């Protein structure tokens, strides 16, 4: 019984250590996802490729989610407006390679199912009547 308990605790501590190391290694992504590629945004002090790749990808994904699905403060955009926004913000807010990749996916229709019902889903989620400009 004691041996089994010791093995269980050892396994538990090992799992905790693995999770801790992973979180430590990826913490830069969470801290820097609001950092713009050109150095604007926060936190201060880094720009371009000095921003961790995961943070640059996360920034594009978050922006896409907000643009395509909307928030309580922002009505969702149609696909053409999202493409234009990514083109306008390439090299300033977004890493050019990641921005071009999502633009290509958008132009190829990869996310068309999201845009097919995004306004209806938004109205239902927030229980409001909206008009798209």
C-alpha positions in Angstrom: 0.0 0.0 0.0 2.8 2.5 0.9 4.7 1.7 -2.3 1.6 2.3 -4.4 1.0 5.6 -2.6 4.6 6.6 -3.2 4.4 5.7 -6.9 1.2 7.6 -7.2 2.7 10.7 -5.6 5.8 10.5 -7.7 3.7 10.3 -10.8 1.6 13.2 -9.6 4.7 15.4 -9.0 6.2 14.4 -12.4 3.0 15.4 -14.1 2.9 18.7 -12.2 6.6 19.4 -13.2 5.8 18.7 -16.9 2.8 21.0 -16.8 4.8 23.7 -15.0 7.7 23.6 -17.5 5.2 23.8 -20.4 3.4 26.8 -18.9 6.7 28.5 -18.2 7.9 27.9 -21.8 4.7 29.2 -23.3 4.0 32.1 -21.0 5.6 34.5 -23.4 2.8 33.8 -25.8 0.1 34.8 -23.3 2.1 37.9 -22.2 2.9 39.2 -25.7 -0.3 38.4 -27.7 -1.3 42.1 -27.6 2.0 43.2 -28.9 1.9 44.6 -32.4 4.5 43.5 -35.0 5.7 47.1 -35.4 6.3 47.4 -31.6 3.1 49.2 -30.6 0.8 47.6 -28.1 2.0 46.1 -24.9 4.2 45.0 -23.2 6.9 47.4 -24.4 10.4 46.6 -25.6 10.0 44.1 -28.4 8.9 44.1 -32.0 9.0 42.0 -35.1 10.5 38.6 -34.9 11.5 39.2 -31.2 7.9 38.7 -30.3 7.5 34.9 -29.7 6.0 33.1 -32.7 3.1 31.7 -30.7 2.2 35.2 -29.6 2.2 36.5 -33.2 -0.1 33.5 -34.2 -2.3 34.1 -31.2 -2.7 37.8 -32.1 -3.9 36.9 -35.6 -6.3 34.2 -34.3 -7.7 36.5 -31.7 -8.2 39.4 -34.2 -9.9 37.0 -36.7 -12.2 35.7 -34.0 -13.3 39.2 -33.0 -13.7 40.4 -36.6 -15.6 37.3 -37.8 -17.7 36.6 -34.7 -18.0 40.1 -33.1 -18.1 41.0 -29.5 -20.6 42.7 -27.2 -19.1 46.0 -28.5 -18.5 45.1 -32.2 -20.8 43.6 -34.8 -19.1 40.9 -36.9 -17.6 41.9 -40.2 -18.2 40.2 -43.6 -15.3 38.3 -45.2 -14.3 41.1 -47.5 -13.9 43.6 -44.6 -11.9 41.0 -42.6 -9.5 40.5 -45.6 -9.2 44.3 -46.0 -8.4 44.7 -42.3 -5.7 42.1 -42.4 -4.2 43.6 -45.5 -4.3 47.1 -43.9 -2.7 45.8 -40.6 0.0 43.6 -42.2 3.5 44.8 -41.0 2.0 47.1 -38.4 -0.3 45.0 -36.1 0.4 41.5 -37.6 3.4 39.5 -38.7 3.4 39.6 -42.5 3.8 35.9 -43.0 1.0 35.0 -40.6 -1.2 37.7 -42.0 -0.6 36.6 -45.6 -1.4 33.0 -44.6 -4.8 33.9 -43.1 -5.6 36.2 -46.0 -4.9 33.2 -48.4 -7.1 30.9 -46.3 -9.9 33.6 -46.3 -9.6 34.1 -50.1 -9.7 30.3 -50.7 -13.0 30.1 -48.7 -11.6 28.0 -45.8 -13.7 30.0 -43.3 -16.8 30.6 -45.4 -19.0 28.5 -43.1 -18.2 31.0 -40.3 -19.2 34.0 -42.4 -22.4 32.3 -43.6 -24.2 32.7 -40.3 -22.0 35.0 -38.3 -24.5 37.9 -38.1 -27.4 35.5 -37.2 -25.2 33.8 -34.5 -24.2 37.2 -33.1 -27.8 38.4 -32.9 -28.8 35.1 -31.1 -25.8 35.2 -28.8 -26.3 38.8 -27.6 -30.1 38.8 -28.1 -30.1 42.0 -30.0 -31.2 43.5 -33.3 -28.3 44.7 -35.4 -27.7 46.1 -38.8 -24.4 45.7 -40.7 -22.8 48.9 -42.1 
